[in-house]
């Protein structure tokens, strides 16, 4: 023993390492120090065991032990026929599985749904695994090409024109609505007290509309010529490809930056052409399956994935907008966020489904599913914006200053320095919103869309399968499906968080 | 005599109603090393932050290497490309490795191919004596190492002028020396430097001129020898008597 009370002390022999006392490590140590180390903990341990006994055991008994595994109708799942207590009625799920997965999607066309999901999985999985190469091509295919392909696969139909026709169509709609507004004002002038003034304003607006029609006339003329040529979308496709390539070439810096961007652009168009040819889009495409026939897990996934993919860019734009120094952008962002956060999703869906058509021009209809998609995306976008704002606020001001001092523009500073750090801060919050969005998709059943849960409830109506355990079985099954997706997202977010925050580990 | 590389004339700046910089005139010749000192709140940092337009100003003009920076802050980007800056709190990008920190600006601002940018970055990391840490993240390094990376990062852009905003104030005493040594090396290579610092030893050893500021104005500017041996203004004398014990 050294005399540590002495005012001067010099250690002579260094203390060598010893093993820890047995009772503090291993299983025994764990039980002693974590489960039974205080009266409160002993109580909590007992409560935990009781919880397992009363919840986990009956669940397993219901789902597996007492479950009925085969049968053709309700009689198999009745206790008096089985001669024992009956748990889950799995034949019911088996009989209704197509309805739960596809809704009323025609049986002959279901391969299209399977193909879409297979394609999505094939593109998504390598995107999620960091080690695999070619992330930018992969991301481009998944986020840009896949939605278009998925649309034509799931919905069907072909294309009559391409870029030029679409631009012409949009511009024409714009010009038409201006002329329409002008005519409406002129119409008002006949009954109003301020007649002449209104008439002058209305005529001016009509004049603007007419002028616009003249301005875009070359485009519309070109479109009509191409439509009349009977070559399908191909002339339009070629012209669009040439125009886009030339614009890219000129804006990208011409020959100075080399031919790489041009080659990428042309390869993209070649890919689009291949897809058009392969799916026969130029010849009408696949038979159209109206979205009213879609249902089940298909609808749930379409809404959830669209919502997840669309809400993040909306959120980023709004979060940046809310911090903007330009008052108009800031006020717009704040108004948008506060509006959407202040309204329940059900109201948004009702509004999108039943009231939006009243505001759109008469000949302009939007598909019911698309309306729900837009509603869900805009709604979740507002939440994502607030999540991201927290992340942006957590990035020190010096980061932006350092980037500016190096000569990076605002856009590059934001996209290379500020946003990557902000996103890392709020991964848990963002995934939280994704998970909540995934489960909120079940709300679309109130606007006559049959998602997974809606299809399930519809299938309860079938008298062939009414048994005491049908409802429990159905909810247990859908619950498991929801849980698998949500738990998957949750675990993946932990993985991403761990990986991206490598810099915070010392 | 060639034109000064940095010329500040009639610079005035207000934060709202508060007049932080008053009639600043300062010319820095090529290769000159200027140390700016003064009590806190005297506007030293604000002054050098005006030179690369991190702060805007309301009156006056700053010319950097012939590029004019007026109150409307035109040519901000051109000026920033010529001026490197090192901050008190390093401000390395924590989500990027040391090497990526040093190649980001050359790649995205000067459009230099990645390979060349990495070669240049390694050259500068060797100069600040941390090439073997190139693949670490800033959070895994000591403060002194981080500050040396920050210096290397600024140098990769080939600046004509380097600004240092209290580069050693956030460091442990043991690490101050390694950063100051790097700065001395840089000075010996002929870099034009404007340094805000309280390291009077550095000022004596390296500076061509010491500028003393108080209440937003330049009180006294002189060679270090004269400045420390025979300060003229009463405020300077008081300041020096406070810090030199």
Interface residues (C-beta under 8 A of the other chain):
Chain A: X396 X398 X399 X401 X402 X403 X404 X405 X406 X407 X408 X409 X412 X416 X417 X420 X421 X424 X500 X502 X503 X504 X505 X506
Chain B: X52 X54 X77 X80 X81 X83 X84 X85 X87 X89 X91 X92 X93 X94 X95 X96 X104 X105 X108 X109 X137 X138 X139 X140 X153 X154 X157
